[in-house]
């Protein structure tokens, strides 16, 4: 650490990777010169109130809920008091956040920042087993949870007693979060955190299925607001943001909370944001900037045109951002055909916090992700870590003001090499500096914007009494990019067929997050293995 930490609980600081395993961080641009003391809640929320703009609209949600910046500040301050005075939080404690995208989830996130805690946001779909892995890895001590999602969290807490404090919101009881908030002041003095104090741990599955916690500082939160949004997105304070990615994804956290609030704009938070809901909500709220995955754009394209939701057609929508998975050229063309809007594509990574290669509408090229975002550097490397010439497939490497810091994880050595962050993506760089996605360089399955580890699905299916062996891969799919496909060898006494397919799929949905279930299952007499018994996934992919 380069400055005095405000953390009383030094858990995160003690588990940062050693200096020799950290990537090179770049702060070459004037807007990336951060002070030693920095709390991102002060910059993203409080400063608007201090500047006399607290009456600006900040958050909206279905049902008529509308919060100004001042109202969000009031809620966050009261929750911060609950964390500190009722729940005993000290700076550096980890706080698990569990809720769909709604204003209370946002208020809880800012409350954790204000109190000097570390936010560990989790997706609503996660089950007790997956939550337990996160609690154990991050040694989570406190949780703020939507009451509708408490059961899986309570089940996880029984197995992981380190989580000793759980308070629920959307709970009408006196001990619910709202009842506790009413007993506290709307004023709170933010903890004087260091710019390099960890403020969030974002979890990513990785290829092994064992969750990796990526640690990000207050400085990192402000850095991503200073790079991609002003140079590529170019939104205005009057824009209204909307989208589908969960706030537990860094894509959603940035696109639906940090970026709009960094410029004093407003955002619409939808608990359910599938294509039908987005098509209804965009005109309902007058949304102008949309964040979602290619899968959703493809599903919405025809109806978006019919409903004339784009600004050029008399609607409100003027900017569309795609990330989370590769954007097919056909999907880009289909969306433009029906709406007239050229999509902004981008690639980011949980390890990098947000987008680092992208292109604005004027510079977009079909089939290309884009060029390096100002503030970052990127190149394509061979297996020996040497840059390859344009037109050659290699491993994408990036560095900038953000970078990979795994929480006490040996996989840091694989992700960071010679100062570069290696994202696990294969790319080609063309003569004009545009990066073209080729594939993943590992066994990670990317389906409809979700990262899925093959081994995690395999472990789940192997718990079913009918399964003797199984192997899982990602296979191409026009709608979702990839889908999960399982090859299953059944135990004696169990027969293949549609009934068994449904039984295994239902079992998977009950055991792990439903988006991980195998959408295709093929039964085999045996699986391809080496002489030493190692599974040969590549042979399954070549079928």
Buried (B, 14 or more C-beta within 10 A) or exposed (E): EEBEBBBEBEBBBEBBBEEEBBBEBBBEBEBBEBEEBBBBBBBBBBBBBEEEBBEBBBBBBBEEEBBBBBBBBBBBBBBBBBBBEBBEBBBBBBBBBBBBBBBBBBBBBBBBBBBBBBBBBBBBBBBBBBBBBBBBBBBBBBBBBBBBBBEBBBBBBEEBEEBEBBBBBBBEEEEBBBBBBEEBEBEBEBBBBBBBBBBBBBBBBBBBBBBBBBBBBBBBBBBBBBBBBBBBBEBEEEBBBBBBBBBBBBBBBBBBBBBBBBBBBBBBBBBEBEBEBBBEBBBEBBBBBBBBBBBBBBBBBEEBBEBBBBBEBEBBBBBBBBBBBBBBEEBBEBBBEBBEBBBBBBBBBBBBBBBBBBBBBEBBBEBBBBBBBBBBBBBBBEEEEEEBEEEEBBBBBBBBBBBBBBBBBEBBEBBBBEEBBBBBBBBBBEEEEBBBBBEBBBBBBBBBBBBBBBBBBBBBBEEBEBBBBBBBBBBEBEEBBBBBBBBBBBEEEBEBEEEBBEBBBEBBBEBBBEBBBBBBBBBBEEBBEEEEEEBEBEEBEEE
